[in-house]
Amino acid sequence: MDLNQLYFDHQILLIKAGRASSAELRHEHEVSASHIAGRIGCMQRSMGASGAPSWDALAAIDNRSLAGPVRHQQGYLA
């Protein structure tokens, strides 16, 4: 997937979270955005980008990083 598309999708999910009509729906959008942040960090890391750790921080939900499992699913080692 294109990195720019991931940036776009992440931003749209954050907008949807901010406009959500319930806490449950907001949480669902935030979790989805978190998964995408993990994918962005993974792609940036594979390209040697210095911003990858920032995206890993955004991929943390409930004090638990989702970036590790995402990297594993995509064939990257954490």
FENWO-V133814 format. One record per residue. N is the residue number from 1. RES is the residue in one letter. PHI is phi in degrees with one decimal (NA if undefined). PSI is psi in whole degrees, 0 to 359 (* if undefined). Layout:
# FENWO-V133814
N RES PHI PSI
N RES PHI PSI
This chain:
# FENWO-V133814
1 M NA 148
2 D -71.0 135
3 L -60.6 321
4 N -63.1 324
5 Q -65.5 321
6 L -64.3 318
7 Y -57.5 314
8 F -60.7 310
9 D -60.4 320
10 H -61.1 313
11 Q -63.5 317
12 I -61.4 318
13 L -65.1 323
14 L -66.5 322
15 I -64.1 314
16 K -61.6 321
17 A -62.6 318
18 G -66.4 335
19 R -103.4 4
20 A -61.0 144
21 S -86.6 353
22 S -147.1 159
23 A -63.8 323
24 E -64.5 314
25 L -65.7 319
26 R -59.5 316
27 H -62.6 319
28 E -59.5 315
29 H -65.5 321
30 E -65.6 321
31 V -65.5 317
32 S -62.5 318
33 A -62.5 323
34 S -63.7 318
35 H -61.7 318
36 I -65.8 321
37 A -58.9 320
38 G -62.7 320
39 R -66.7 320
40 I -62.6 313
41 G -59.3 320
42 C -63.2 314
43 M -65.7 319
44 Q -63.6 319
45 R -60.9 319
46 S -66.4 338
47 M -96.3 359
48 G 78.6 20
49 A -75.0 139
50 S -74.8 346
51 G -82.1 355
52 A -55.4 316
53 P -60.9 330
54 S -64.0 321
55 W -71.9 327
56 D -61.7 321
57 A -64.2 324
58 L -72.2 342
59 A -87.1 11
60 A -93.7 125
61 I -126.3 132
62 D 53.2 46
63 N 59.1 22
64 R -132.1 126
65 S -76.9 130
66 L -93.1 353
67 A -66.7 322
68 G -58.1 305
69 P -60.4 325
70 V -65.0 315
71 R -61.1 321
72 H -63.8 317
73 Q -64.2 331
74 Q -91.6 3
75 G 89.0 10
76 Y -97.4 150
77 L -90.7 139
78 A -72.1 *
